[in-house]
């Protein structure tokens, strides 16, 4: 369960004062990733590309302490675990939301990804772990190639969020533009930049 913490006792004290009630507290970065490794692994081992991306999204965040903090209803909350959210096309042709607890073990993450996304698609019911985990949102718009995307900037949905479309092939490599949105109370640009660098490293190191 998350724990409320006093902002002044954290490294986010100044950011909480500056951004908690700002009319536009969200920041969006854009970065193009070389995703050749997960594309090839997915084809070789029969693993879903978006599952591999979601795993890397969680693993890149796991070592950054700011990802365990989140402003919620005017309070700063600390979480003990991370989850990755994915958007699922359900059996009615609409979309549902599915949270998957992040674990360092890829086989376990893949098994739960397949189990719960199938369950959500069939039942047309969201799977929500936000009461227990800091959830990193993702949305894969696989029907088109995107240059970038910006989510809500209202501060209603404060969780970090990544959006991508279809990857592109250039020569013998594959590339994927990704947008990363975060609440400025949760982290600064330097933390976000470190996270994106971590994400590329995790993509490259995936086995």
N, C-alpha and C positions, 0 to 999 in steps of 0.2 A: 504494500500500500504506500502511496506517496505521503511525504511528510512536509507540512508547511514549515518554511524556514524564514527567519528574519533577513530581509535583503541586505541590511547593513552589516550582517555577519558573513557576507559572501563577497566574492570579487565582482559581483554584478550590482553592487549598491548604487553606483553612479548611473549605470545604465537603467536601473529600475526607476530612479527619479526622473531621468530624461525621457524615457520611452514608454513607460507603462501606460500612460494616458494620452500618448501622442495620437493624433487623428490618422496617421499613416505609419505604423510602427514596423511594417514588414519591409525587408530588403530582399532583392532578387539578384542573384549572380547567374551568368551564363557561361558554360564551359563545354567545349567539344572533347569527348573522350575517345581514345583509341580502344575499341571493344573487340579487337581481333581475337584475343584470347578466349573470352566467353563464347563468342560465336563459334569458334572451332571446337571448343570443349563441348558445347551444346550439341553440335552436329555429330561429333564422334561418340558421345556417351548417351545421346537421346535425352538430354536435359533441356528444360525450357529456358530460353534466353532471359526472360523477365524474372524467373526465379533466381537465376544466377546474379542478375543485377540487384535484386532485392537483398540477396545474401550479402553482396559486397557493400550495399548501402548501409546495412546494419553493422557489418564488421568494421567499416571505416569510422563509424561513429562511436563504437564501443570503448575506445581508448581516450575519448575527449570528454572531460568532465562536464562541460557546458551542456552536452546533450542530455544529461540526467536532470537538468533544471528546466522548468517551464512555467511561464506566467499563466495562471488559471484563475479567472474571476477576480482579478485584482490582487491575487496572492502569488508568491513565489513558492513553487512546489519542487521537492527533490524526490526523484524516483530511484529505485534500485535495479530496474530492468528496462530493456528496450524492446520495442516491437516494431515491425515494419508493416505498413498498410499497403494493400494493393487493391485496385479497382477491378471487379470481376463482371463480365457480361453474364447475366443470369438467363434462365431458360425462357423468360418472357421477352428477351431482347433488350431489356433495360440493364442498368448497372447496379451492383451492390458492393458494399465495402467489406474487406476482409483483413483483420489484423492477425499477424503471425508473430509469435514470440521469437525474438532473435536468440539463436544459439550458435556458438562457434563451430559446432559440428555440422558440416554441409549436408551429410546424409540425413540427419535428423531434421534440419531445416527444410530440405527438399520433400521429405515424407510429409511433414505437417503442412507445407505449402500446397501440395497436391490434394491432401485430405480435406483441408478447410476451404480451399477455393472451390473444389467440387461440391462440397456441402453447401456453401453460400450460393453457388450458381443454381443448385437444385431447389433449395428452400426459399430463395429470394429474400433472405434475411441477413442483415449485416452481422458481422462478428466483431465485437467491440471489446478491446482490452485496455482502453484508456483509463479505466479506474485503477489499474495496477501498473501500467507501463507508460513510459514516455514513448509515444508513437510517432514514427517518422513516416509521413505520407508519401506515396508514390502514385503516379498515374501514367500508364503507357498508352499512348494514342497510336496504336500499331497500324492503323489504316492509312497513315500519311507520314511523310517525313517533315519534321518541324525544325524551324530555325530557332524558335524560342517560345516560351509561354510564361505568363504571369498569372498567379492565382489571386485569391482575395487579399486585399490590403487593409481590411477594416479592423483587424485585431480581434475579430470574433473567433476565428480559427487560428490559434497561435502556433500550432505544431510546425516544425520544419517540414518542407514539402519539395519533392523532386518530380519533374515532369519531363518525359521524353517521348519521341515518336519512333518512327522506323529507322533503323540504322542504315548507313550508306556505305557502299563499297567504292573505294578508290584504289585502283591497282590491285594489290594483293592484301590490302588492309581494310578494316571496317571501322567506321566512325559514327559517333552518336552525340548530337548536341543535347545538352541537359540543362534545364533551369533548376536552380536551388533557391528556395524562398525560406527565410527565417525571421523570427521576431528579434528585434534589436535588443530587447531586454535579455533574451536568452544568450545571445552571443554577439561578438563584434565581427567586423569584416575579416580580421586576422584569423579568428577561430574558423570562420566559414572557409577561408582560403586554405587553411590547414586541412580541413575536412575534405575539400575537393581534391587536394593533393593525395590525401590518404585513400580516397576512393579510386583514383587512377592506379595507385600502388596495389590496392587489393584486387582490382581488375586484372592487372598484369601478373600478380602472384597466384591467381586462382589455379588450382590443380584439380 
